[in-house]
C-alpha cells in the first residue's frame, strides 16, 4: 500500500465507529417528528419566502425584510431545493451534515493541539456527541450548528500542523467571511481571542508578532469585506428601515442589557452562562473523573507567586456572582464587575502556569470568550455552542494528563460514571411509576399525562444505560459517550410519542394554506407571528397581527380601508374582510369554540383555534353568530378519540 493510500485508510479508520453511530442516531432523532416551532419553522419560513418570491438577496419573513439573520444558511437550503424540490427533508439532512463535520473538525483540531497525545483526538468526538444539549439543539434548523463549523475551521487555520507553522491567512479570511454570512458579527467574538493572544500559545506568533497581527487584521478585514459584499447591496434593496436595522440596531440591541423593543435581544444577567454551564455540558458535568482532571492539569503545583491569590479572588467572585442570582434587585453592573473578577484573575493565573501549547490555546479561547458573552446583554444558551467544542477539548486533554501523571486517580472507581448511573436508575424508577401515579396524582399535568403511556418502555432503556455506566475497567469514556447519546435520543423519542402533537402545526398550516390559496386574508390575534405556518402551509401572503379587543393601541395606518394592516382591531378586520380567518390562542378553549371555530388543536401548553373573522368578532361582542356551514375540525384525531370530554 502506498503512503498516501495508507494515510487515507488511517483517516477513515479514525472515523470508525463514532461517526456512523452518531449519524444514525442524529437521523433517527431529527426525522422522528417534524420541524420544531419556533426555531425550525421560522428558518424554513424565511427560506420559503425568499424562494417563493424571488428575494435572493434580502431575507424576508411575513412579507417584511428580515434583518435578524444573514443569508448563507438560506442559500444552502435553496441549493438543495433547486436539486430536490421544496421539502423539509433537505434542511434537516443539512443540519446532520453540519453536525458530522463539526465532530470531524473537532477531532482534527485536537490532533493538532495535542500531537503527543493521540487519545485526545480519539476521545474528543465521542465526548462531543454525548452532550445532550448540543445534540438536541442540532436537531433544529438553525444557524448555530453551521456557525460551529466555521469557527472550528477558522481556528484550524491558526493552529500549526505537522508540516506548517504559519497560519493559512487567506483561508482564515474566507472562513471568517462564511461565518459572518451565517450569523453576523458574533463570528468574530468566537475567533478573536486565540488571534489576539496568539503569542501566548503559538511559537510562530511569538517570533513574528508583526506578521501575526498584521496578517490577522487583514484576514479579519477580508472576512468583513465578504460580508459587506452582500450587506451593501442588500441594504439598498431592502430599504431605509431594513438598512438601519441591519447595520446598526440589530447588533447593538443584543449588546445592551435592557430589552430592546422590536429586537430579539434576549437580555439576561451576567451570571446566566455560569449558572447553566453544568446543564449545557451534561453528561460531562456528572463525570467525576473529568471534573477532578481539570484543576489537576491546569493548576499543577508548585504555583508561581500570586497564583494562589488570583485563584482565590476568582473563586470568591464566582460564589458571590452565583449568589447574586438569588437576589432579583442586583444591579446589572455589579454582575458584570463580578464576572470580570472571575475570569480575568483566573486567565492571568493560568497563563502564568507551565501549560503545554494546546492547553494554553484553549484557555486563551474559552475564558475571554465566556467573559465577553457574559458581559454582552443578549444571551441564549446556544450562543455558546462553538465554545462547547473547546470545553470538550479541554476536558479530554486534562483527562489525558491525568492518565499520564496520576494513574491512581485515572483508574479509581470512585471517580467513575457511577453518579450518572444513579441518575439513570432514578429516572428509570420515575418512568416506571408514571403510568400508575400520574392519572391519580397529576391528572392535569399535560406533560406527564402525555408521556405516561409510553414511559415504562423507556424505563427499561435507562436501566440498561445505568448498568452500562456501572461497569468498570477500560472504555469508560466510550461507555459515557454511548450512554449520553442513546439516552438523549431516547428522551427525544419519548417527547415525540407523548408530546409532539402539541407542537405539530401541520393541521393548522394545511388549513391556512388552503385559505391563503383561495385568497382569504388571515390574521393572528393578539400575539406576534413568527412564521410558523408559512412553510408548512406554503403561504404566499403575509399574516396580519390583529388587536385583541377594541381600545387596544392600533398602528398609525389602521384606517377604514380594505387593506390588511398590522394593528387592525378584530372588528375592523372582520368588517372589511368578511371571508377572512383569525388564528387565536387560549389557555383553555371556550365552550363556544367547539360549535363555532373552524379548527381546534392543542398548541404547547394551550390551544390554537381558527375562526371565521365575523364569527369571532360576534362572539367577542357578545352576539350569537350564524351557525357554521361545516363542523369544527379537531386535530389530532387520535387525541380527540381518547377524550371523554369531546363535545
N, C-alpha and C positions, 0 to 999 in steps of 0.2 A: 504494500500500500504506500502511495506517495505521501510526502509530508503534508501537502495541502489536503488530501483526502482524509488522512488521519486526523488533522485538525478539525475538519468539518464533522467527522464522526464523533470526536470528543465533545464538540459543541452540542450536537444533537443528544448525546448521552447525558449531558448536563441538564437538559430539559426534562429528562425522564425520572420519575413518573409524575412530578408535581404539576407540570403544565397540562398534560391530558386530564389529570384528576380535576384540576381547577376549572378547565374548560367545560367538562361535562357538568360539574356542579353549577357553574355560572349559567350555562344554557338551560339547565333544568329549572333553576330559580327564576331567571328573567322571563321565561315563557310559561311559568306556572299561572300567571294572571296577566291582565292587560296593563297598559301604561298607567302609572300611578298619578292621580291628581295630587297636588298641582304641579309638581316638579316636571314629570314627563309630559303631561298633557299640554303644559304651557310651551315647552320647547317644540313639540310637534305642531302646535297651533301656529307658532311663528314661522316654522319651516313651511307649513302648508300655505299660509297666506302669501309668503314670498313666492312660492311655486305657482299658486293658482292665479295670482295677479301679475306675475312677471316682475316682482320687485327684487331683482337680483343684487342690488347694491345696498338698499336700506331694509333692515328687518322691520316687519310690521306685525302688530297684534291688534285684533279687533278694529281694523281699519285705520289705526294710528301708527306713526313711526315709533319703533321700539328702541329707545336709547339705552336700555339697561344692559344689552348684550351686543357683542360684536359677532361677525357672521361666519367664522370659519366652520363651526360645527354644522350650521345650516347648509353651507355649501357642500360639506361632506355627505349630509343626508340627501341633498339634491342629486349628487353624483350617483348614489345608489338608486334613487327613484328614476333617474334617466335610464338606467340599465335594467331595472327590475319592475318598474311601475311604482305608483304611490302605495305604500303599505307601512305598517308599523313593525314589520319583521326586520327590515334592513337597519333602522336606527338602533334596535336592540342588539342585533348582531355586531353593529359597530361598537357599542359600549363594551361588549365582551372582548372584541379585538383590542380595544384600548386597554382594558384590564390586563389581558395577557401580555401585551407589550410592556406595560408598567412593571410586571413581575420580572420580565427578562432584563429590562434596563436596570432595575434594582440589583439583580444578580451580577450584571456586568460591572456596575459601579462598585459593588462590594469586592469583586475580584481585583479591581484596580486600586482601591483604597487599602486593601489588606492582602497583598500578593503572597505574603509569607504564611497566611492563614487561610487555606482553601476552604476550611469548614465554614467560614463566614459567608462566602459566596453560595455554598450549598444550603445553609440554613436560612438565608435572607428571604428567598421566595416562599419557602414553607411558612415561616412566621408571618410574612406579609399577607398571605392568602388566608391566614387564620383569623385576622382581625374582623370581628363581626360587623362593626360599624362601616368600615370601608367597603366590605363585601356587599352589604345591603344597600349602601348608597350607590355602589357601582351598578345596581340594577336600575337606577334611574337614568333616563335620557337627559343627561345634564352635561355641563361644560367642565366640571372639576376633574373627571377621570382623564379626559383629553389633556387638560392642563398639567396633570401629574406627568404625563408622557413627555411634554415639552420641558418641564422643569428638570426631570431626571436626565433628559438628553442634553440640556444646556450644561448641567453640572458635569456630565461626562466629557464635554468639550474642554472643561477647565482642568480636569484631573489628568495627570500624566499617565501614559500607558507604558507597557514594557519597552516599546520601540520609539516613543516620542515623549519628550518632556515639555515642549512648548504647546500651549493651548491652540486649538483649532478655532481661531478667531472668526473667520468667515462663516463657519458652520454655527458657531455660537450666536452670531448675529441673526442668521436665518431662523434658528430655533427660537430665539427670544422674540423675533417678529411673529412667528407662528403662535407663540404663547400669548402675545399681545392681541392677536386676532382671535384668540379663543376666549379670553377673559378680561382683556383690557390691561391697564397699568399695574394691576396687582401682580402680574407675572414678574415684574422687576423686583418686587419685595421678596419673592421666593428665591431669586438667584443672586441678589445684590451682595449679600454679606460674605459668601465664600469668595467673591471677587474683591470686595472691599478689604477683607482681612487675608488676602492671598499670601503675603509674605510670612504670615504666622504658621502656615501649613504647607506651602509649596516652595520647594527649593529653587525652582526656576524663577518664580516671582520674587523671591528674596534676592537673587543675584541680578535680576533685570527689572527693578522696580519701575523705572520709567517706561519701558516697553509694556510691562504688565498693565499698568494703569492707563497708558496711552491707547494701546490697542483695545483694552477693555472698554474704555469710554467710547471709542469709535464703534465698537461692536454694539454697545447699547444704543448709540445713536442710529446705527444701521437698523436695529430692530424697530426703533420708533419710526424710522423712515418707511419701513414696510407697513406699519400701522397707519401712518399718515397718508400713504398712497391709496388706502381705502377710505380713511376718515374724511379727508378734504372733499373729494367728490361726493361722498355720502352726505356730508353736511350740507353741501349745496343742493343736492337732490331732495333732502328731507325737509328743508325749510328752516326758518329762523329759530323757531321754538325747539325743534329737534337738534339743531346745531348747538344751541346754547346748552341743552342738557347733555349732549354727547361730549362736549369739550370741557364743560365746567361743572355743572351742578350734579351730574350723575356720579362722578368720582368724589367730589367734595362732600356730598351728602352722606357718604359712607364713612368718612373720616371723623366727622363731628360726633359727639357723644349724645346729642339730642335727636329725637325722632324728627325726621325731615318730611314735611308734607309732600305727598306725591312721589316719594322715592322709597325704594326697598332698602333702607339703610340698616335695619336690624340692630339698633343701638342697644348695647349691653355693657355691664360694668367690666372693670379691668380684671377682676378675678374669674371671669367666665371660663376661659380656657383652662386655667389651672385646676378649677374645681371639677371640670368634666373630662380632664385628660385621662383619668383611670377608666372612664366609660368608653372613650373612643379608642383606647389601646387594649380593650378586653379582647381575648382572654389573657394577654400578657400581664395585665395588672394582677392576675391571680397566680402567676408563676413565680414562686418564691425564689427560685434559683436566678432568674433574670433580675429580680428586684435586688437581691444581695450582690449580684455581679456588678451592678452599676457603680455604687460607691467604692467597691473593692478595686475596680480597674481605674476609675477616674481620680480617686483621692488616695492613691497609694502613698505610704509614708516612706522616708521622712519628708514632712512638709517643709516648704520654704517659709522664711519669716513672713508673717502677715496672712498666710493661707488660712490658718485656723480662725482668725478674726473675720476674714471675708466670708468664710463659710458660715460662721455664727451669725453675722449680720443678715445673710441671705435666708438662713433658717428662721430667724426671729421674724423677719419681714414677711416670709411666706405664711407663718402661723397667723400673724396679725391680719394679713390680706384675706386669708380664708375665713377668719372670724368676722371680718367686716361684711362678709356675705350674709350674715345673720342680722345685720343692722341696716334697715331699709333707708335710713336717713344719712348714710355715709356719703359725703360729697365725692363727686367723680374724681376730683383732683387728688384726693387722699389715696384712692385706689391706684391711680397712676404713679404716684410717688412711691408707694409700697411696691408696685410691680418693678419699678426701676431698681429699688433696693434689693429685690430678689435676684434679678438677672444680672445686673452689672457686676456686683462683687463676685458672684459665682463665676461669671465669664472670666474675670481677671484672675481669679484663683486657679481655675482650670487651665488657662493659657500659660500660667507660670509653672504648671506641673510638667514633668518629663514625659509627656504623652507621645505616642507614636503618631505618624503623619495622618493616618486615617481617623483617629480619634480627634485630633486637632481640627481636621476638616469638619467633622460632624458637630463639634462644639461651636466652631465659627459659623456654621449654617443654622443650627437649631435654636440656640439661645437668643441671638439677636432677632431672628425671625419671630420667635414666640413672643418676645418683648414687644416688637413692633405691632403685631396683631393684637396684643393685649392693650396697647395704647390707642389703637385705632378704635373709634366709636362703634362702627358696624361690625358685628360678629355673628358668624354662623359656625357650627361645628365643622361643616365640610370645607370651610376655608383652609383648614389645616391638613387636608388630605395629602398634599405634596410632602409636608413635613413628617407624616406618619411613616413614609418610606425611610426617612432619616432616623426616626426613632427605632425602627426595626433594625437598621444597620448598626445603631449604637448598642442595642441590646445584644445582638448576635456577636458583635466584636467583644463586648465585655464578658459574655459567657465563654467565648473562645479564650480570652485571657484568664478567666477563672479555671478553665480546664487545664491550662498550662502551668499556672503558678500556685493553684490551691486545689490539688486533686481531691482532697477530702471533701471540701465544700462542693466541688463539681459533681461528686457522686453520692453525697449524703441524701438518704431518702427523705429526711425532714424538710429539705429544700425542694422537693419534687412537686408534682402536679396534684398532690392529694387535696389541697383546698378546692381546686376546680372539680375534682371528683366528688367531694362532699356536696358542692353546689349542684352538680348534675343529679346526684341521688335525691337531694331535697326537691329539685324541680320535678323529678320523676314521681315522687310521692304526691306532690301537689297536683300534677296532671292526672295521676291515677284516681285521686279523690274527687276531682272536679265533677264528673257525671253524677255523683251521689250528693255532693254538698251544694253545688250551685243552684239546682232547682228549688231548694228549700231555703237556703241562706241568702242567695244573691239573685233572685229571680228577675230583678230589674236591671242588672248589670249587662249591657248589651255585649260587652267584650267577652265576659266569662260565659254567658249563655251561648254565644256563637261558637266558642272553642270547645265547650264541654263535650259535645257528642263525639269528637274525634280525639280527645285528649289522651285516652288510655293507650292508643296505638303509639303515640309519640312518647308516652312514659316509658315504653319498652326501649325505644331508641336511646333515651337518656340513661337508662340503666346500663345498657351496653357501653355507651360512651364513658360513663362513670367508672365501670370496671376496667375499661381500657386505660384510663388515666391513673388507675391504681397500680398498674404494672410497674415493675422495677427493671433496672438494667438499661442497656443501650437502646437508643431510639426514642428517648423521652421527648426530644424536640419534635420529631415527626408525629409521635402519638398526640402531642399537644396540638399540633397544626391540623392533623386529621380530625380530631375531636372538635376543634373550634370551627372548622369548615363545615363538617357534616351537621353539627349542632345548629349552626346558623341556617343552613339550608332546611333543616327540619322545622325550625321555628317559622321560617318563611312559608313552608308548606302548610303548617297549622294555621297561619294567618290566612292563606289563600282559601283553605277549605272552610274555615269558620267565619271569616270576617270580610273577605274580598267583596261580597255582594254589597257591602256598604260603601265601597269605593268605586264600584263598576258603574261608570256613567254611560255605558253603551246604549241602554234603552232610551234614556232621555236624549242622548246625542242623535240617535237614529230618528226619533220623533221630531226633533228640532230640525234635522237635516231635510226631512220631507217637507216641513213647513217652509223652510227657507227656499227650497227649490220651487215651491208653489208661489213664492213672492209674499209670504206672510211676514210682517215685521215681528221682531222678537225683543222683549225687554227683560232685564234681570232686576228683580225687585229688591231695592234696599241695600245691596252689597256690591262691592267691586267685582267685575267679571274678569277672570284670569285666563280666558281662552280655553276652558276645559271641555267645551262642546265642539269647538271649531274643527279639529282634525277628525275626530271620530264621526262627526256628522257631515264632514266635507262642506261646512258652511261657506257661503260666498259673500255674505253681507255681515256688517257689524251687529252686535247685540248691545242695546242701549241700557244704561243704568237708570232705572226708574225709581223715583222717590217713593217712600213707603206710604206716606199719608199726606193729605192736603196740609199746607202750612210748613212742610219741610223746605229748606232753602233750595231754590231751583237755580239752575245755571242761568247766566245772563241771557242766553239765547232761547230761553223757554217761552216762546211766543206761540200764538194760536195759529200755527200753520200745519201743513200736513207732513212736514219733515220730522224725522225722529231725532231727538236731542238727548244727550246725557243730561240728567237732571229734570226731565219731564216728570210731572206728577202722574200718578196712576190714572187719575180721572182724565187728564189731558191726553194721555196716550190712548186710553180706551175710546175717547170721543173721536179722535182723529184717525184711529186705526181699529175699526170695529172687527176686522178679521185678524188682529194681532194676537200674539201669545205672550204670556207673562210666566217667567220662572220664579217661583218663590220658595222660601226655606223656612221651616218651623221646627222648633224643638219636638213638638208633637203635632201630627196633622189634625186640624179641626174636624169636627164631625161632618160638616157640610162638604169637606173635600171628597169624601167617598161617593158623594152624589153628584157634585158639580165639576170637579177637577178633570182634566183630560188624562193626566198621568200622575201616578204616585209611586215613589220608590224610596227606600232608605238611603240616606246620604251621611256618611260618617256617624256623628252622634245624633243627628236629627233626621229630617225628611225633606225631600225635594218634590215639588209639585209643579205641574204645568197646567195653566188655566187659559181659557179664552179671556182676553183682556176685559170685555164688557161684563163677563160673569164675575170675575174677581172684584171689579170696581163696584158692582152692585152689592156684593156681599160685604165689602168694606164700608159701604154707605148705609148698611142696614136694610137693603132691599132684597127681595127674593128674585133671583134671576130666572130666566126661562129654563125649562127642562133641557138638558143636553141631548143632542141627537145620538150620541154614542155613549155607551157605558164607560166608566173610568177604567183605564188600563192600570193594572197593578203589576209591578216588577220588583224583584224576580218572582216568577210564577211559583217556583218551588217553595220560596219563603212564605208566600201567601197561602199556599195549600196547607201549610202546617200551622197557620194562625187560627186559633179558635175565635178570635175577635173579628174575623172577616165580616165586613158589613155588606 
